Amino acid sequence: MELEYLPRINELAKKSREVGLTDVEKQEQAELRKRYLADMRKSFEVELENTYIMEKDGTKHKLIKKS
C-alpha cells in the first residue's frame, strides 16, 4: 500500500497544533484522512480474506464475511 500522502497528513496535524489551519488546509486534511481510512479498511479487508481458522483436528476454515 502506497501512503505517499502520510507525510502531508502529519505536516498538517503539526501545523494545526502549532499555529492553526486555513479553511483550505482543513478541507485538504479532511480529504486526506478519508483517503487514509479507506486505504486502511481495504488493507484490513484483504488481510481478513486471507485468514483461516485452524481447528483442533487440523482442518482449516476460511473466515466468512458477515453482512
The first five atom37 places (N, CA, C, CB, O) and aatype in JSON, in Angstrom:
{
  "aatype": [12, 6, 10, 6, 18, 10, 14, 1, 9, 2, 6, 10, 0, 11, 11, 15, 1, 6, 19, 7, 10, 16, 3, 19, 6, 11, 5, 6, 5, 0, 6, 10, 1, 11, 1, 18, 10, 0, 3, 12, 1, 11, 15, 13, 6, 19, 6, 10, 6, 2, 16, 18, 9, 12, 6, 11, 3, 7, 16, 11, 8, 11, 10, 9, 11, 11, 15],
  "atom_mask": [
    [1, 1, 1, 1, 1],
    [1, 1, 1, 1, 1],
    [1, 1, 1, 1, 1],
    [1, 1, 1, 1, 1],
    [1, 1, 1, 1, 1],
    [1, 1, 1, 1, 1],
    [1, 1, 1, 1, 1],
    [1, 1, 1, 1, 1],
    [1, 1, 1, 1, 1],
    [1, 1, 1, 1, 1],
    [1, 1, 1, 1, 1],
    [1, 1, 1, 1, 1],
    [1, 1, 1, 1, 1],
    [1, 1, 1, 1, 1],
    [1, 1, 1, 1, 1],
    [1, 1, 1, 1, 1],
    [1, 1, 1, 1, 1],
    [1, 1, 1, 1, 1],
    [1, 1, 1, 1, 1],
    [1, 1, 1, 0, 1],
    [1, 1, 1, 1, 1],
    [1, 1, 1, 1, 1],
    [1, 1, 1, 1, 1],
    [1, 1, 1, 1, 1],
    [1, 1, 1, 1, 1],
    [1, 1, 1, 1, 1],
    [1, 1, 1, 1, 1],
    [1, 1, 1, 1, 1],
    [1, 1, 1, 1, 1],
    [1, 1, 1, 1, 1],
    [1, 1, 1, 1, 1],
    [1, 1, 1, 1, 1],
    [1, 1, 1, 1, 1],
    [1, 1, 1, 1, 1],
    [1, 1, 1, 1, 1],
    [1, 1, 1, 1, 1],
    [1, 1, 1, 1, 1],
    [1, 1, 1, 1, 1],
    [1, 1, 1, 1, 1],
    [1, 1, 1, 1, 1],
    [1, 1, 1, 1, 1],
    [1, 1, 1, 1, 1],
    [1, 1, 1, 1, 1],
    [1, 1, 1, 1, 1],
    [1, 1, 1, 1, 1],
    [1, 1, 1, 1, 1],
    [1, 1, 1, 1, 1],
    [1, 1, 1, 1, 1],
    [1, 1, 1, 1, 1],
    [1, 1, 1, 1, 1],
    [1, 1, 1, 1, 1],
    [1, 1, 1, 1, 1],
    [1, 1, 1, 1, 1],
    [1, 1, 1, 1, 1],
    [1, 1, 1, 1, 1],
    [1, 1, 1, 1, 1],
    [1, 1, 1, 1, 1],
    [1, 1, 1, 0, 1],
    [1, 1, 1, 1, 1],
    [1, 1, 1, 1, 1],
    [1, 1, 1, 1, 1],
    [1, 1, 1, 1, 1],
    [1, 1, 1, 1, 1],
    [1, 1, 1, 1, 1],
    [1, 1, 1, 1, 1],
    [1, 1, 1, 1, 1],
    [1, 1, 1, 1, 1]
  ],
  "atom_positions": [
    [[0.84, -1.18, 0.0], [0.0, 0.0, 0.0], [0.89, 1.24, 0.0], [-0.96, 0.0, 1.22], [1.8, 1.37, 0.82]],
    [[0.61, 2.13, -0.91], [1.36, 3.38, -1.02], [0.72, 4.44, -0.11], [1.4, 3.88, -2.49], [-0.47, 4.72, -0.22]],
    [[1.51, 5.0, 0.75], [1.0, 6.04, 1.65], [1.8, 7.33, 1.44], [1.08, 5.58, 3.14], [2.34, 7.9, 2.38]],
    [[1.86, 7.76, 0.19], [2.63, 8.95, -0.15], [2.05, 10.21, 0.49], [2.7, 9.12, -1.65], [2.75, 11.22, 0.61]],
    [[0.81, 10.17, 0.89], [0.15, 11.33, 1.48], [0.3, 11.38, 3.0], [-1.31, 11.33, 1.11], [-0.11, 12.36, 3.62]],
    [[0.86, 10.35, 3.6], [1.0, 10.31, 5.05], [1.89, 11.44, 5.59], [1.57, 8.98, 5.47], [1.54, 12.03, 6.61]],
    [[3.01, 11.77, 4.96], [3.79, 12.91, 5.46], [3.0, 14.22, 5.46], [5.05, 13.08, 4.62], [3.17, 15.06, 6.34]],
    [[2.13, 14.39, 4.45], [1.32, 15.61, 4.39], [0.28, 15.63, 5.51], [0.62, 15.72, 3.01], [0.0, 16.69, 6.08]],
    [[-0.29, 14.48, 5.83], [-1.23, 14.39, 6.95], [-0.53, 14.8, 8.24], [-1.81, 12.96, 7.09], [-1.07, 15.58, 9.03]],
    [[0.67, 14.29, 8.44], [1.43, 14.62, 9.64], [1.83, 16.09, 9.68], [2.67, 13.75, 9.73], [1.8, 16.72, 10.74]],
    [[2.19, 16.62, 8.53], [2.57, 18.03, 8.44], [1.39, 18.93, 8.81], [3.06, 18.36, 7.02], [1.54, 19.89, 9.56]],
    [[0.21, 18.6, 8.3], [-0.98, 19.39, 8.61], [-1.37, 19.25, 10.08], [-2.15, 18.97, 7.72], [-1.81, 20.22, 10.7]],
    [[-1.21, 18.06, 10.65], [-1.53, 17.86, 12.06], [-0.6, 18.7, 12.95], [-1.42, 16.37, 12.44], [-1.05, 19.31, 13.92]],
    [[0.68, 18.72, 12.61], [1.64, 19.51, 13.38], [1.32, 21.0, 13.28], [3.08, 19.25, 12.88], [1.32, 21.72, 14.28]],
    [[1.03, 21.45, 12.05], [0.71, 22.86, 11.86], [-0.58, 23.23, 12.61], [0.57, 23.18, 10.37], [-0.69, 24.32, 13.16]],
    [[-1.53, 22.32, 12.62], [-2.79, 22.55, 13.32], [-2.55, 22.78, 14.81], [-3.75, 21.37, 13.11], [-3.16, 23.67, 15.41]],
    [[-1.68, 21.98, 15.4], [-1.37, 22.13, 16.82], [-0.59, 23.41, 17.12], [-0.57, 20.93, 17.3], [-0.79, 24.04, 18.15]],
    [[0.29, 23.79, 16.2], [1.18, 24.92, 16.46], [0.56, 26.28, 16.15], [2.43, 24.76, 15.66], [0.59, 27.18, 16.99]],
    [[0.0, 26.43, 14.94], [-0.49, 27.76, 14.54], [-1.91, 27.76, 14.0], [0.42, 28.33, 13.5], [-2.51, 28.82, 13.83]],
    [[-2.46, 26.6, 13.74], [-3.81, 26.52, 13.17], [-3.77, 26.37, 11.67], [0.0, 0.0, 0.0], [-2.74, 26.58, 11.03]],
    [[-4.9, 26.0, 11.1], [-5.0, 25.75, 9.67], [-5.99, 26.72, 9.03], [-5.42, 24.3, 9.4], [-6.94, 27.19, 9.66]],
    [[-5.74, 26.99, 7.75], [-6.7, 27.77, 6.98], [-7.85, 26.84, 6.6], [-6.03, 28.41, 5.71], [-7.77, 25.63, 6.78]],
    [[-8.93, 27.42, 6.09], [-10.08, 26.62, 5.67], [-9.7, 25.64, 4.56], [-11.21, 27.52, 5.21], [-10.18, 24.51, 4.54]],
    [[-8.85, 26.08, 3.64], [-8.41, 25.21, 2.55], [-7.6, 24.04, 3.11], [-7.57, 26.01, 1.52], [-7.76, 22.9, 2.66]],
    [[-6.73, 24.31, 4.06], [-5.91, 23.26, 4.67], [-6.78, 22.3, 5.48], [-4.83, 23.88, 5.56], [-6.51, 21.09, 5.5]],
    [[-7.8, 22.81, 6.14], [-8.71, 21.94, 6.9], [-9.44, 20.99, 5.95], [-9.73, 22.78, 7.7], [-9.61, 19.81, 6.26]],
    [[-9.86, 21.51, 4.81], [-10.54, 20.68, 3.82], [-9.58, 19.62, 3.27], [-11.1, 21.55, 2.66], [-9.95, 18.45, 3.12]],
    [[-8.34, 20.02, 2.97], [-7.34, 19.08, 2.48], [-7.09, 17.99, 3.52], [-6.02, 19.81, 2.14], [-6.99, 16.81, 3.18]],
    [[-6.98, 18.39, 4.78], [-6.73, 17.44, 5.86], [-7.87, 16.42, 5.96], [-6.56, 18.18, 7.2], [-7.63, 15.22, 6.11]],
    [[-9.1, 16.89, 5.86], [-10.26, 16.0, 5.93], [-10.26, 15.0, 4.77], [-11.56, 16.82, 5.92], [-10.55, 13.82, 4.96]],
    [[-9.94, 15.47, 3.57], [-9.9, 14.6, 2.4], [-8.79, 13.56, 2.53], [-9.7, 15.42, 1.12], [-8.98, 12.39, 2.18]],
    [[-7.62, 13.98, 3.02], [-6.51, 13.06, 3.19], [-6.83, 12.0, 4.25], [-5.22, 13.82, 3.57], [-6.47, 10.83, 4.1]],
    [[-7.5, 12.42, 5.3], [-7.89, 11.46, 6.36], [-8.88, 10.43, 5.83], [-8.49, 12.19, 7.56], [-8.78, 9.25, 6.14]],
    [[-9.85, 10.89, 5.02], [-10.82, 9.97, 4.42], [-10.1, 8.95, 3.53], [-11.87, 10.75, 3.59], [-10.41, 7.76, 3.57]],
    [[-9.16, 9.42, 2.74], [-8.4, 8.54, 1.85], [-7.58, 7.54, 2.65], [-7.47, 9.37, 0.93], [-7.53, 6.36, 2.3]],
    [[-6.96, 8.01, 3.72], [-6.16, 7.14, 4.57], [-7.03, 6.04, 5.2], [-5.46, 7.97, 5.67], [-6.66, 4.87, 5.18]],
    [[-8.18, 6.42, 5.74], [-9.07, 5.45, 6.36], [-9.6, 4.43, 5.34], [-10.23, 6.16, 7.02], [-9.71, 3.25, 5.65]],
    [[-9.91, 4.89, 4.14], [-10.38, 3.98, 3.1], [-9.29, 2.98, 2.74], [-10.82, 4.77, 1.84], [-9.57, 1.79, 2.56]],
    [[-8.05, 3.44, 2.62], [-6.93, 2.55, 2.32], [-6.7, 1.54, 3.44], [-5.66, 3.35, 2.06], [-6.43, 0.37, 3.18]],
    [[-6.79, 2.0, 4.68], [-6.57, 1.1, 5.81], [-7.69, 0.05, 5.89], [-6.5, 1.91, 7.12], [-7.41, -1.12, 6.17]],
    [[-8.92, 0.45, 5.64], [-10.03, -0.5, 5.66], [-9.87, -1.55, 4.57], [-11.37, 0.23, 5.49], [-10.1, -2.74, 4.79]],
    [[-9.46, -1.1, 3.38], [-9.25, -2.03, 2.26], [-8.12, -3.01, 2.59], [-8.94, -1.26, 0.96], [-8.24, -4.2, 2.32]],
    [[-7.05, -2.51, 3.16], [-5.93, -3.37, 3.54], [-6.35, -4.41, 4.57], [-4.79, -2.52, 4.09], [-5.97, -5.57, 4.47]],
    [[-7.14, -3.99, 5.54], [-7.62, -4.9, 6.57], [-8.56, -5.95, 5.98], [-8.33, -4.13, 7.69], [-8.52, -7.11, 6.37]],
    [[-9.39, -5.54, 5.04], [-10.31, -6.46, 4.38], [-9.53, -7.53, 3.62], [-11.25, -5.71, 3.43], [-9.88, -8.71, 3.68]],
    [[-8.5, -7.13, 2.91], [-7.66, -8.08, 2.17], [-6.99, -9.05, 3.14], [-6.6, -7.33, 1.33], [-6.9, -10.25, 2.86]],
    [[-6.51, -8.54, 4.26], [-5.89, -9.38, 5.28], [-6.88, -10.43, 5.79], [-5.37, -8.52, 6.46], [-6.52, -11.6, 5.95]],
    [[-8.11, -10.02, 6.05], [-9.11, -10.96, 6.55], [-9.52, -11.98, 5.5], [-10.33, -10.2, 7.02], [-9.87, -13.12, 5.83]],
    [[-9.48, -11.59, 4.22], [-9.81, -12.53, 3.14], [-8.8, -13.67, 3.08], [-9.87, -11.8, 1.8], [-9.11, -14.75, 2.58]],
    [[-7.6, -13.44, 3.57], [-6.55, -14.45, 3.55], [-6.31, -15.06, 4.93], [-5.26, -13.84, 3.04], [-5.24, -15.6, 5.19]],
    [[-7.3, -14.98, 5.8], [-7.18, -15.52, 7.15], [-8.02, -16.78, 7.28], [-7.62, -14.47, 8.19], [-9.17, -16.83, 6.84]],
    [[-7.42, -17.78, 7.89], [-8.1, -19.05, 8.12], [-8.09, -19.36, 9.62], [-7.43, -20.2, 7.32], [-7.2, -18.93, 10.35]],
    [[-9.1, -20.11, 10.05], [-9.16, -20.59, 11.42], [-8.83, -22.06, 11.4], [-10.58, -20.33, 12.07], [-9.44, -22.84, 10.67]],
    [[-7.84, -22.44, 12.21], [-7.45, -23.84, 12.26], [-8.1, -24.5, 13.48], [-5.91, -23.98, 12.31], [-7.94, -24.05, 14.62]],
    [[-8.82, -25.56, 13.22], [-9.48, -26.31, 14.28], [-8.49, -27.26, 14.94], [-10.69, -27.1, 13.72], [-7.4, -27.49, 14.42]],
    [[-8.87, -27.79, 16.08], [-8.0, -28.71, 16.82], [-7.68, -29.97, 16.02], [-8.65, -29.1, 18.14], [-6.62, -30.57, 16.19]],
    [[-8.61, -30.38, 15.14], [-8.36, -31.59, 14.34], [-7.5, -31.31, 13.11], [-9.69, -32.2, 13.91], [-7.22, -32.22, 12.33]],
    [[-7.08, -30.07, 12.93], [-6.18, -29.72, 11.83], [-6.87, -29.17, 10.6], [0.0, 0.0, 0.0], [-6.2, -28.76, 9.66]],
    [[-8.18, -29.14, 10.59], [-8.88, -28.59, 9.43], [-8.86, -27.07, 9.48], [-10.34, -29.11, 9.39], [-8.83, -26.46, 10.55]],
    [[-8.86, -26.47, 8.3], [-8.85, -25.01, 8.18], [-10.18, -24.54, 7.62], [-7.67, -24.53, 7.28], [-10.76, -25.17, 6.73]],
    [[-10.66, -23.42, 8.16], [-11.89, -22.81, 7.68], [-11.62, -21.35, 7.36], [-13.04, -22.94, 8.74], [-11.05, -20.61, 8.17]],
    [[-12.02, -20.96, 6.19], [-11.87, -19.56, 5.8], [-12.91, -18.72, 6.53], [-12.02, -19.39, 4.27], [-14.03, -19.17, 6.76]],
    [[-12.54, -17.5, 6.91], [-13.48, -16.6, 7.54], [-14.58, -16.23, 6.57], [-12.78, -15.35, 8.06], [-14.33, -16.05, 5.38]],
    [[-15.78, -16.11, 7.06], [-16.94, -15.77, 6.23], [-17.34, -14.33, 6.55], [-18.14, -16.77, 6.48], [-17.5, -13.96, 7.72]],
    [[-17.5, -13.54, 5.5], [-17.88, -12.14, 5.67], [-19.35, -12.06, 6.07], [-17.61, -11.34, 4.38], [-20.22, -12.61, 5.39]],
    [[-19.61, -11.38, 7.16], [-20.99, -11.18, 7.61], [-21.55, -9.91, 6.99], [-21.07, -11.12, 9.15], [-20.84, -8.92, 6.82]],
    [[-22.8, -9.94, 6.66], [-23.43, -8.77, 6.04], [-23.86, -7.77, 7.07], [-24.62, -9.17, 5.21], [-24.41, -6.72, 6.73]]
  ]
}
